[in-house]
């Protein structure tokens, strides 16, 4: 598996370590795999808001923006003005 940028790695850690969910890869469809259901999704939204210090406007919420770790990281980046380098694959030293 290729190296993952800092933001996707933080989202993956939130899901796997904080929420104790099993996510095999950053591109895994979390809904198709049964990782995210409606209750877990609500918990995820609250944790994203707390962890990344922003508010998600539920009126504009699109479920498809949360189907994978990569998509969640892109959503967080756009909502928090995180630099593109945080999303890109890490460059080996």
N, C-alpha and C positions, 0 to 999 in steps of 0.2 A: 504494500500500500504506500502511496506517495505521502510525503510529509504534508502536514496540514498547517495552515496559517494560524496565527495566534487567536483570532476571534473564534473561528470554528472550533479550535481546541478548547477554548473556555466554555463554549456552549456544550460541547461533548462532555466536558467534566461536570457541568451543571446537571446534565441528564443522567450520566452514569454514576457519578460519585454522590452528588447531593440528593438526587431523586431516586437513586438505586434502580435505574432502568437499564436494560441491556440494549445497547446500540452497537451493531457490528461494524458500521462504517459511516462516515459523514454524509454519504450519498444515499443511505438506506431510507426508504419511504417509511416513515415512522407510523403512519396511519395504516398502510397496507400490511405492515408487519405486526400490527396490534400493540405497538409500544404506546401510542397516544390514543386515549379514548377521551370522552368529553370531560370527565373529572380530572384526569391527568393534565389535559390541555389547560384547564382553568388554573391549576397549580403551576404549570409551566409559565403561563402569562404573568402571574404574580411574582414568580421567582426571577423572570427576565427583567421585569420592571425594577425589582429590588437590587438585583445584581449589577445591572447596567445603568441604573439611576435615570430612568425615563418612564414616561407613561404611554401605554398603548391605547389609542382611541378605538374603543370597541365598535363604534359606528363604522369605522373604516377597515375593520379587521377582515382579512381574507384568509380563510383556513389554508388555502393552497400555499401561502407564504411560510407555512410551518410544517411542511411535509418531510423535510430532512434537516439535518444539522446545518448543511451548507445554506439552505434557504433561510433558516432561522438566523444564521450569522449575517447574511445579506440584509435581512430585515432590520436586525439590530444595528448594523453599520449605517444604514440609511436613516434610521430614527435617531441615531446618536452622533452622526457626522464622524464616524470612525474612518480613518484613512484606509485607502484601498490596500495598502501593504499589510494591514491586519487580516485581510481576507485571503490574500495570496498565499500560495504554498511557501513554506519556509525554505530559505536557501541554505544548503549545507555550508558550514564554515570551512 
